[in-house]
């Protein structure tokens, strides 16, 4: 599986959400068929509420991991 | 951005000049420019408004997405347009919508699945609202409660299910609306059926309970099965506890799991004892195989019927029989179950019956008669050994066969088949006894035997005939014996006649002899008559010999027995008989022969007679072989008593005796010889009889004859008869003699003889007269010195009774018995009867003198 990483540290909402949504939109097919997984590094705490919820509404599975100095938000297929 | 927009009008103002200085083209241009500036301002305004509109919409969308609006400083207008947030969000919306659609599809499917589950559930499901109105119900619930009704959603459950007009205040389900907690009810009865009900609230997030879901499970069958099981259990418990048989369940370690009342009662245990005992307390310690049997059952080696011995609490022994089975659970032995019955009484009865049967069987075996039992159809059911031997059929062969097949009966004289007595009995129902000896039984091997029989019905308690018993004897031998007895009786009667004749003859001879002797004494020694008298005396001697022979044959010839060896006697007698003949005789007389108890004179006569007979049978000469041997006779001999005998066999090579004469040769006066008296073998027979012996004859006509003589072996010493002492010559004596004889001639002659030898004779005709005279004389000065008593007084008191009377009167009476052998026992054993001497008729003067001297003077 291919993991595409986006470092959006320094960005804040709604910029982080829009960046994430655009990336999801661009790779929606690959994410759905399970060949690609997106990983966002963000230090914006608000994004922890917006990105996973939007991704969930769109039918993706999101995991948030707290890392040193940032959060890693991973978006992949539900199955 | 606003600053940029504000700059544009300023560009327009920097290009402007006063209108008077400008050409018309310029002016026109100016107008155009102004026009354009106005339009630019207008457009700029619209642009700003559009941008603002966009920003608003973007913010609106971002808010929908759950994030914060864009701040103006975050993106300038150009970047905003380039970034295209609306496009991004729109694309995201497309995906959200797709996802929602997919989710909806899933929900729809799930709903359908739930509906299917709802309807296919094995339990009834009901959904009601707060007003207790039915919101939904599944097929099963319809089957439970609405079978014959049309139910519409919205109808109240209390009406449709519980059949009430109004909701019950105490309805437990209503309370769930308040409590919000699931309620479970078991065995709830609706319309005579039982239900387990689970009532669960459908909770909304706000804590409100708008509806309930009720799950009904019909457990009526389960309840009924439980009830049936309970009843069945009660029934079996009742049977178990009240059974008369002992029932036990034993764990593999021998501990008792449970036992019934009968078990406890028989083995004398109380219920509280049971946990403390094991099966090994109950199995009798002396019954080694009993514990083993239990173990075999536990190890699965054995099961089924068991007979064993139990011991009660008090130590009593109980015989039991029963069945043991093993009980397995999940392949593992959990115990044994046994049902036993106390058979102690039955066992005793069986033992009794068995010993009775054994006794009967032994009795049946020991019976000397043939016994056949049949059923009511006349088929053989039992035969004893004798009947097997007599019929030639074994019990196995005869079993179940008609008796007519086994027992062939023939009428002896007519040779016709006789009706089987069993058949006759089954027709007549009467016991049949046949003793006439005219029925022959033809055995399987065609041997015919004369039988007598009796048939009796076997009758049960209800007087029904359940079979027959036929008892029969082989009477062939009996008839032979009877014939022999008849012959013996014939000989006996002739003997009696001969005895009587001889008695009278002796009396006559006594008188003749006495008178001849007296005449001789009285005659002058030189008288010629002496010769005639001497001849008369010889004739008298010959007549006496003949009379003696007659007497020997008759009752009178009692043997005067003593223990003797027969070796010399046999040899001498045979030699004597053979003298002058041309017969060769061989002897086989072993030294170890037992002594025999015989009258040697009589037995000598027997041997003499037989050998003479042989000599006569071989006029041309021949051989005689005489042998002897010891023999022991058991109980089986028809004519001899059990005991030890010496058997003397005399075998000749003569002409033999024709079969038809063989039965008659011992008859008196039966003879085939011209010279014979016909008394020889008759006397022999009679002598042997009186010796408790036997004479047998076997003859092969034309080849020779064998006589066998059985003489009883001697068991003790025999008293020597004083008569054997040589007779002295007459001597004179002195005394008074009483002479009792019924024959007057004897009295007279004897009186004369007494006178001759110095005695005074007084006569008496019979006992009473003799006693009277003896008593009278005893009390006088001249008592009798001796009495001579005749043994037989026809029609009066004889010697035997007279001596008894005389002895009573005078114990010292000296009495002499006189007889022509008429009563053998007294003559042979005269001392036992109180006599002091014996005088055989006819007697000579010297015989009289001798016995008197001996009796009176002890000389």
Contacts between the chains, C-beta under 8 A, distances in Angstrom:
chain1	res1	chain2	res2	distance
A	13	B	67	4.8
A	13	B	68	5.2
A	14	B	62	4.7
A	14	B	65	7.6
A	14	B	67	4.2
A	14	B	68	5.7
A	14	B	69	7.3
A	14	B	70	6.0
A	14	B	85	7.8
A	15	B	74	6.3
A	17	B	62	7.4
A	17	B	65	6.4
A	17	B	67	4.8
A	18	B	62	7.9
A	18	B	83	6.9
A	18	B	85	5.3
A	18	B	88	5.5
A	18	B	89	7.7
A	21	B	65	7.6
A	21	B	88	5.0
A	21	B	89	6.7
A	21	B	91	7.4
A	21	B	92	4.7
A	22	B	88	4.8
A	24	B	92	7.0
A	24	B	95	7.4
A	25	B	88	6.2
A	25	B	91	4.0
A	25	B	92	6.3
A	25	B	95	7.2
A	28	B	91	7.9
A	28	B	95	5.9
A	46	B	67	7.3
A	46	B	68	7.1
A	49	B	66	7.0
A	50	B	65	6.8
A	50	B	66	5.4
A	50	B	67	4.4
A	53	B	66	5.6
A	54	B	65	5.6
A	54	B	66	6.8
A	54	B	92	6.4
A	54	B	96	7.9
A	57	B	96	4.7
A	57	B	99	6.6
A	57	B	100	7.9
A	58	B	92	6.1
A	58	B	95	4.1
A	58	B	96	5.2
A	58	B	99	5.4
A	59	B	95	6.8
A	59	B	96	7.9
A	59	B	98	7.1
A	59	B	99	3.3
A	59	B	102	6.6
A	59	B	103	7.8
